[in-house]
């Protein structure tokens, strides 16, 4: 097995027989193959799964992770590979640091990214500590990103396959964490990962990928918010940017910036989009697509692992968006102003803006507010 499947470099030297690798195992095919590759390297390999949420309803639900059936799958894979497997219950911490914050962000009229919060806290911080306590030489995960060691510290790069790249969700990784982490799948296509799993007889070889928000049943995030915050569906006005009230909404948790469908308002020849959410007034502000364009955004809580760069950067402002040209002006208080070289659409407070120089992740921050590209009053007068 060693010669056939030892196809990745864990960057721990040529002889791994005296090394120890801890693998973060979610119960999916990606982390399972990482465990297989680690075991094939000759290093002592330990699988760790964090039980993060509900012992009940997620047990048999496809597309989840770190709960119920997924824990059983991770244990079965470890049994197949002949490696140790430990489960740690972090449900309370996950609820407080991820689920509660997810609900609060929607209540505040923002669009959260719980996967980043999970990576920043429960997964990397807690797993990092557990792996260190177990005497590991590194912590390996199934994320599709690349870690490139330049001698003066590791760099985080996009995955070789752009369609699988998960670097957007890891922008807040610290340098200390990155030096200890390993991402063996960054150079592999998903098809090869499944082939390895199948050849090794792992039960997860054809298991579907987990959904983006693992704790949201069937993509119904509003039901999760209602469960955590029962007062989440307070109704209010749907207001055009010209000030006219067009109708009523059933709660701002049902709306996000850039949304077009589901507004339930008629009488307009041109389509209307959600431009912003005013939590204080309980209003959903709508307007034409042109009103979505922004010139710049204020970022808070910046994370930076890219050293100094005075070049034009590229940024992603949503996980599935394209890279766009930007410039960045950082401040001493940890905030930054992100300026777009061309107006960008659908930039939502609560999301992250992640900065790249080539394939390298330089850092990123949380979008606090935006500056509109166009004065809509002037646009309407001109038309």
C-alpha positions in Angstrom: 0.0 0.0 0.0 2.8 2.4 0.8 4.3 2.6 -2.6 1.0 2.7 -4.5 -0.7 5.4 -2.4 2.1 7.4 -0.9 1.6 10.1 -3.6 1.6 13.2 -1.5 4.3 15.0 0.6 3.4 15.7 4.2 6.5 17.9 4.4 7.8 16.0 7.4 11.0 14.6 5.9 11.7 11.5 3.8 11.4 9.0 6.6 8.0 9.3 8.3 8.3 6.1 10.4 9.0 8.1 13.6 6.4 10.8 12.9 2.9 11.2 14.1 0.1 12.7 12.0 -3.3 13.6 13.4 -6.1 13.7 10.8 -9.3 15.8 11.2 -12.0 13.3 10.0 -15.5 14.5 9.2 -16.7 11.2 8.0 -16.5 12.2 4.3 -14.4 10.8 1.5 -11.9 13.6 1.5 -10.7 13.4 5.1 -10.9 9.6 4.9 -8.4 9.5 2.0 -6.1 11.9 3.9 -6.1 9.4 6.7 -5.3 6.6 4.2 -2.5 8.6 2.7 -1.1 9.4 6.1 -1.2 5.8 7.2 0.5 4.8 3.9 3.3 7.2 4.6 4.6 5.1 7.5 3.7 7.7 10.1 1.7 6.9 13.2 -1.7 8.1 12.2 -4.6 9.1 14.5 -8.0 10.2 13.3 -10.0 12.7 15.3 -13.6 13.6 14.8 -15.3 16.5 16.6 -19.0 15.8 17.4 -20.4 19.2 16.7 -24.2 19.1 16.6 -27.3 17.1 17.1 -27.1 13.5 18.1 -30.6 13.0 16.7 -31.9 14.4 13.4 -28.6 14.5 11.5 -27.8 10.8 12.1 -29.1 9.6 8.8 -29.2 12.8 6.8 -27.0 13.0 3.7 -24.9 16.1 3.2 -24.0 16.6 6.9 -20.7 16.2 8.6 -19.4 15.7 12.2 -22.7 14.2 13.4 -24.4 10.8 13.7 -23.7 8.6 10.7 -20.6 10.6 9.8 -19.0 9.7 13.1 -19.7 6.0 12.5 -18.3 6.3 9.0 -15.1 7.9 10.2 -14.7 5.2 12.8 -15.3 2.5 10.2 -12.6 4.0 7.9 -10.1 4.0 10.8 -10.9 0.4 11.5 -10.3 -0.5 7.9 -7.0 1.4 7.9 -6.0 0.0 11.3 -5.5 3.4 13.0 -6.7 4.9 16.2 -9.9 7.1 16.2 -11.1 9.5 18.9 -14.3 11.4 19.1 -14.5 14.6 21.1 -17.8 16.3 22.0 -17.7 20.0 21.1 -21.4 20.5 20.6 -21.8 23.3 23.1 -18.9 25.2 21.8 -20.1 24.8 18.2 -23.5 26.1 19.1 -22.2 29.2 20.9 -19.4 30.1 18.4 -21.1 29.1 15.1 -24.8 28.4 15.2 -25.8 31.2 17.6 -23.6 33.7 15.7 -25.1 32.5 12.4 -28.6 33.3 13.8 -27.5 36.7 15.2 -25.9 37.8 11.9 -29.2 37.1 10.0 -31.1 39.0 12.7 -28.7 41.9 12.2 -29.4 42.0 8.5 -26.1 40.5 7.5 -25.2 37.4 5.5 -23.0 35.1 7.5 -20.4 32.4 6.5 -20.5 29.8 9.3 -17.9 27.6 7.6 -15.3 30.3 8.1 -16.3 30.7 11.8 -16.1 27.0 12.2 -12.6 26.8 10.7 -11.4 29.8 12.8 -12.7 28.4 16.1 -13.9 24.8 16.7 -12.0 23.1 13.9 -8.5 24.7 13.6 -8.2 26.2 17.1 -9.6 23.2 19.0 -8.1 20.5 16.8 -4.8 22.3 16.7 -4.7 22.1 20.5 -5.8 18.4 20.6 -3.2 17.5 18.0 -0.4 19.2 19.9 -1.5 17.5 23.1 -1.3 14.1 21.3 2.3 14.9 20.3 1.6 15.2 16.6 4.1 16.5 14.1 1.2 18.0 12.0 -2.5 18.2 11.6 -3.8 17.1 8.2 -7.2 17.9 6.8 -9.2 17.2 3.6 -9.5 20.8 2.5 -8.7 21.5 -1.2 -6.0 24.1 -0.8 -2.2 24.0 -1.1 0.4 24.7 1.5 3.7 25.8 0.0 6.7 25.9 2.3 9.1 28.7 1.4 11.6 28.2 4.2 10.6 31.4 6.1 7.1 30.1 6.7 4.3 28.3 4.9 2.1 30.0 2.4 -1.5 29.2 1.6 -2.3 28.8 -2.1 -5.4 27.9 -4.1 -6.0 24.3 -5.0 -4.8 23.1 -8.3 -8.4 22.5 -9.4 -10.2 25.9 -9.2 -13.6 24.1 -9.1 -12.6 22.4 -5.8 -10.7 25.3 -4.3 -11.6 26.0 -0.6 -9.1 28.8 0.1 -11.9 31.4 0.5 -13.0 29.6 3.7 -9.5 29.4 5.2 -8.4 33.1 4.8 -8.4 33.6 8.6 -5.9 30.8 9.2 -3.0 32.1 11.3 0.7 31.7 10.4 1.2 29.4 13.5 -1.7 27.2 12.4 -0.5 27.1 8.8 3.0 26.0 9.8 1.4 23.0 11.6 -1.3 22.2 9.1 -1.1 19.9 6.0 -3.5 19.7 3.1 -2.6 16.6 1.0 -5.5 17.0 -1.5 -4.6 20.4 -2.9 -2.9 18.9 -5.9 -5.4 16.1 -6.6 -8.6 16.1 -8.6 -11.7 14.8 -6.8 -12.0 11.8 -9.2 -8.6 10.6 -8.1 -9.5 11.0 -4.4 -12.6 8.8 -4.9 -10.5 6.2 -6.9 -8.1 5.9 -3.9 -11.0 5.4 -1.6 -12.6 2.8 -3.8 -9.3 0.8 -4.3 -8.8 0.8 -0.5 -12.4 -0.5 0.0 -13.4 2.5 2.1 -17.2 2.6 2.7 -17.2 6.4 2.0 -15.8 6.1 -1.6 -19.1 7.2 -3.2 -20.5 9.2 -0.3 -22.0 12.5 -1.5 -20.1 15.7 -0.6 -21.3 17.6 2.4 -23.3 20.7 1.9 -21.9 24.1 2.5 -23.8 24.7 5.8 -23.7 21.3 7.4 -26.1 22.0 10.3 -28.9 23.4 8.0 -31.4 20.7 7.1 -32.4 20.8 3.4 -30.9 24.3 3.0 -33.7 25.9 5.1 -31.5 28.3 7.1 -34.6 30.3 8.2 -35.8 27.3 10.2 -32.5 27.1 12.0 -32.6 30.9 12.8 -36.2 30.6 14.1 -35.2 27.7 16.4 -32.4 29.6 17.9 -34.1 33.0 17.9 -37.9 32.6 18.1 -38.5 36.3 17.4 -36.6 36.2 14.0 -39.7 36.5 11.8 -40.7 40.0 12.8 -42.5 41.6 9.8 -41.7 45.0 8.3 -41.8 47.1 5.2 -40.3 46.4 1.8 -39.1 49.9 0.7 -37.9 51.0 -2.7 -34.7 53.1 -2.7 -36.8 56.1 -3.7 -38.6 55.8 -0.3 -41.9 54.3 -1.5 -43.3 51.4 0.5 -44.0 48.5 -1.9 -45.2 45.9 0.5 -44.6 43.8 3.7 -42.0 41.1 4.4 -42.3 38.2 6.8 -38.9 38.7 8.5 -35.5 39.9 7.2 -34.0 36.4 7.7 -35.6 35.4 4.4 -33.6 38.0 2.4 -30.0 38.6 1.4 -28.3 41.3 -0.6 -28.6 40.6 -4.4 -31.8 38.5 -4.0 -34.3 38.8 -6.8 -36.8 36.0 -6.3 -39.3 35.7 -3.5 -39.9 39.5 -3.0 -43.6 39.1 -3.7 -44.1 42.6 -5.0 -45.5 43.5 -8.3 -46.3 46.5 -10.5 -42.7 47.2 -11.7 -41.7 46.8 -15.3 -38.0 46.2 -14.3 -36.9 43.5 -11.9 -36.1 44.6 -8.4 -33.3 43.3 -6.1 -32.5 43.4 -2.4 -30.1 46.3 -2.1 -29.6 46.3 1.6 -31.2 45.3 4.9 -31.9 47.9 7.6 -32.1 45.9 10.8 -32.8 49.0 13.0 -35.9 49.9 11.0 -36.8 46.4 10.1 -36.8 47.3 6.4 -35.8 45.4 3.2 -34.6 48.0 0.7 -35.0 47.1 -2.9 -34.1 48.7 -6.2 -32.8 48.1 -9.8 -29.7 46.0 -10.4 -27.6 49.1 -11.0 -28.1 50.0 -7.3 -26.3 46.9 -6.3 -23.0 48.2 -7.7 -20.4 49.2 -5.2 -17.0 51.0 -5.5 -15.5 50.0 -2.2 -16.1 48.2 1.1 -15.0 48.6 4.6 -13.4 45.5 6.0 -13.0 44.7 9.7 -11.1 42.1 11.7 -8.4 41.7 9.0 -6.3 38.6 8.9 -3.1 38.7 7.0 -0.6 35.9 6.2 0.8 37.3 3.0 3.7 39.5 4.1 3.9 42.9 2.4 2.4 43.6 -1.0 2.1 46.9 -2.8 0.8 45.3 -6.0 -2.7 45.2 -7.4 -4.4 42.4 -5.7 -7.4 40.2 -6.6 -10.3 39.5 -4.3 -13.3 37.3 -3.9 -16.3 38.7 -2.1 -18.3 35.5 -2.2 -17.2 31.9 -2.1 -18.5 31.3 -5.7 -17.7 34.6 -7.2 -14.9 35.3 -9.7 -11.6 37.0 -8.8 -11.7 40.7 -9.4 -9.0 43.4 -9.4 -8.9 45.5 -6.2 -6.6 47.7 -4.2 -6.3 47.6 -0.4 -5.5 50.2 2.2 -5.0 48.7 5.6 -5.3 50.6 8.9 -3.6 50.2 12.2 -6.8 49.3 14.0 -7.2 46.1 12.0 -9.7 47.4 9.5 -9.1 48.1 5.8 -10.7 49.8 2.8 -11.1 47.6 -0.2 -11.5 49.5 -3.5 -12.8 47.7 -6.7 -11.2 48.6 -10.0 -14.6 48.2 -11.6 -18.0 48.3 -9.8 -18.8 45.0 -8.1 -22.3 43.7 -7.6 -23.9 41.9 -4.7 -21.3 42.7 -2.0 -23.0 41.8 1.2 -22.1 42.9 4.8 -21.3 39.8 6.8 -19.5 38.0 4.0 -15.7 37.9 3.7 -13.5 39.6 1.2 -10.4 37.3 0.6 -7.3 38.8 -1.1 -5.0 36.9 -3.5 -1.7 37.7 -5.2 -1.6 35.2 -8.0 -2.5 31.9 -6.5 -1.4 32.8 -3.0 -3.9 33.8 -0.2 -2.7 37.1 1.3 -5.5 37.5 3.9 -8.9 38.9 4.1 -11.5 40.5 6.3 -15.2 40.8 7.1 -17.3 43.1 5.0 -18.8 45.7 7.4 -20.3 48.2 5.0 -20.2 49.2 1.3 -20.1 52.4 -0.7 -22.5 52.6 -3.7 -20.9 53.1 -7.1 -23.8 55.2 -8.5 -26.0 58.0 -7.1 -29.3 56.5 -8.0 -31.1 59.9 -7.8 -28.8 61.3 -10.6 -29.2 58.1 -12.6 -33.0 58.3 -12.4 -33.0 62.0 -13.3 -30.8 61.3 -16.3 -33.1 58.6 -17.5 
